[in-house]
Amino acid sequence: MNFLVGFIIPFLSFLLQSYPRFFNKYFGVDVWTRLTETDLIRKNNHKIPGKITKGFIIDGYFDYPPLFPLLLSFIPKQTLENIQGFVAPFFDLIHCYVIFLIALQLTNSIEISLLSQLIYMSTPLIALENSYLTPRSFGYLNFTLATYPLLIYSLDHKLIYLLIGYIFTTLIFLSHRFATQSFLFVVIFFTVIDKTLFYFLVFSAGLLTALLLTKRYYLRVLKGHWSNIYFWILNYKYRFSHQVRGNIKNKQNKDFVALIYSLLSKLSPIALLGINIWIVSAFVFFYARIKNIEFVPFNNPMFYKMSLWILFFYLFAIAVLSIKRLIPIGEGQRYLEMATAPSSILSAILFYSLFNSELKVISIYLFILLVIANLSLIVFIQNKGVIKDKDRTLNQDMKKMYDFINKMKLTPRIICIPHQITTMTLYNTKADILVNADNEKLMTMFDFYPIIKKPIEKIAKRYKLDHLLLRENFAKLKELEIKNPKIVFKAGDIVLVKL
């Protein structure tokens, strides 16, 4: 019965994360990339496809971790399009239940386990990451299921922990690049802290297994991963630039997501606490350990390990947000997502201890205040950044444009501005789109991405383009300085221009 109770809060969390989809079904930039990858595998009888040419003007080979699109490929195309907004929240539901199980194992307390889930549910960072079709929640689930068993094995050498850690280490490689990258960093950290090669041996065993299971296909994934990092090493100055206007002042940039990232970059130590205030518990447990203070009824050396886990990613996130040269290894706040499980559990243990102390009344008021504040922030950002979004959504105007493109006699060759609508256009039309099929070909895109460096006419000539698809709320047609542009169709702020 206790194990069934653990599904209540994950279900509520699922509803909280997915309700915006009832108002804005097709939100998200990467949605169309994921649907395209899944469709390619589905059409290839649930196997990794060969060379990809259809729709991609810059062709290439599939180089994405295979497990997520492979699983989705067994869902019929139309069904997946209808439920795509609920996939990420579903995997996060499982993650939330795993947190219940971990907390129950560590404390043998149903109350703390449920409290851990409630805290996890009210973490803004989590809800916002799962607002569209993304493998992140799947990758983070595997990350937790790999990291926690390995850390507990370092304290209690039971073979079952090692086996679970090894299995999910392998699954990290096959599920998500960023989770894999983050896992490498935490492996290095605990290798240094514990002064043992144990973590590296498991990491290496997982990598070797991934290579064997995929018949060396994972080498292509690694190559693609490095190609993406190297591309941004060369272009880190333009990571958050406007494709047409280049580096503009933040107050000139009306994009809500860009505004949030700007705040995170400028005020990273404080802003990161805003999106996951629960990491403060790690400081308390860390301080208690170094001062030999036993302030909780269930003192456990694993709590110290978990505090190190949290603090590492908090400090690493600050470094990535503060040092521009580190931009190629990812958006800094995403590293903090790797610590949501331990921060939820430690916070639950801390508050439960305070509830049973002289600070009971104060701790109850503080807890309620934090939960309400977090939930309010989640709902506000969901409303502002998802429900009311126009820039990252397949809206009615875009559908009208796609209908027009699909009725054209010849197959158009299109450059999209902004670049973020490329895979949306590719997936929903018959057109050939100026976008890369794999990360290795990123190196050929310097002329037009991340910023446009050459005149549109020259780019059109090189790639034999005949149309430009432009969102004028992103950039005006006159800014592109095209000679005698001819608008062949317009829907709202979206224009199709003959080149």
C-alpha positions, 0 to 999 in steps of 0.5 A: 500500500505504501508503494501505491501512495507514492504515485499520488504526487507524481500524478499531480506533478504530471498534471502540473507540467502538462496542463499548458498543452491543453492551451498550446498543443504545439509549443517548442522548438526541439519538438519537430527535431525529435518527431523527425528523428522518431519518424526516420527510425519508424520508417526504417523498421525501428532501426537507425537509418542510413544517410538522411537526404529528404528535406535536409539540404545539408544531408548527413547521418543520424547521430542522436542517442538512439533509445528515446526516438527508438521507444517513441517510434513504436507509437503511431505517427499521428498518435505521437503528434497528439500526445507529444506534449505529455511524453516528457512529463510522463518520464518525470512522473517516473523520476518523481516516484524513484525519488520516493523509493530512494527517500524511503530506503534512506529514511524508512519514512513515508512522510519524508518520502512524500515530502521529497516528492512534493518538494520535487514537484514544486521545483520550477526548474523541473516543470519548465524543462518538461513543457515540450517533447524532450528527452531531458526527463528521460536522461535525468531519470537515468542519471539519478538511477546511475549516480545514486546506486554508485554513490551508495555502493561506495559506502555499502558494497552490495553487488546489487547497487553496482549492477543497477549503477552499471545498467543505468550508466549504459542507458545514459549513453543511449538516452541523452547527450547532456546527461552523459556529459554531466555524468562524466563531470560528476564521475570526475568529481567523485573520483577526486573526492573519494580518491578511487578509479571505481567511478571511471571503471563503471563509466568506461564499462557503460561506454563499452557496453553502449558501443557493443549494443549499438554495433559501434553506432555510438561512435557516431553519437560521440562524434556528433556530440564533439562536433556540436561542442566544437562548433560552439567553441568557435562561435561561443560569442554568438550563442545567444545572438540574434541571427540577423542583428547579432549581439544586441542589448538585452532590453532590445531583445523581447524574447522571454526565454532570452530574458530569463537566461540573461538574468541567470547569467548576470545574477547566477548565484542568486538566480539559480536559487530562485529556480531551485531554492531547495539546494540550500539544504545541501549547505546545511548538511555539508556544514553539519558534516564538517562541524560534526553536528548531528542535527537529524534523527537519521544521520547517514553518510549518504546525506553528505555524499548527496550534499556534495552531489548538489554543491558540485552542480551548483558551483559548476552551473555558476561557473558555466553561466559566468564564464563565456568560454564555457558556453560550448558545454551547455547552458549553466542552469541545466547542470543544476537539473542534475541535482534536483533529486538529492536536493528534494530528498535532503530538503525533505529530511531537513524540514521533517526534522524541523517539524519535530523540533522547537522550530515547528511553527516557523518551519511549517510557515516557511515550508508552505511559503516556499512551496506556494512561491515556487508553484506560483512561479511555475504557473507564471512562467508556464503562462508567459513562456508556454501558453502565450508563446508565439515564437516557438509555437506552430500557430494558425498563421504558420499552418496556413503558410505550410498549407500554401507551401504544400500546394506549390507545384514544385518542391521549394528550397527554403532558408528559414529565418529564424533558424529555429523554425527549420525543423518545424518547416521540414516536418510539416511541409514537402519543402527542402530546408537549409538545415543540417541532418547531423552535427558534423555538418554544423561546420558548413553553416557559418554563413547563416548560423548562428548569425548571418554573415553573408548576403542572402543572395549569395547564400541562396546561390550557393545552396540553390535556394528559391524561397525565404521563410521569414517571421517578421516579429523576429526580423523585418524583410528590409533588414535582410537587404534583398534586392527586389524581394517578392512576397508570394504569400503572407499569413500574419507576421510570416512571409514567404519571399521568392529569391 
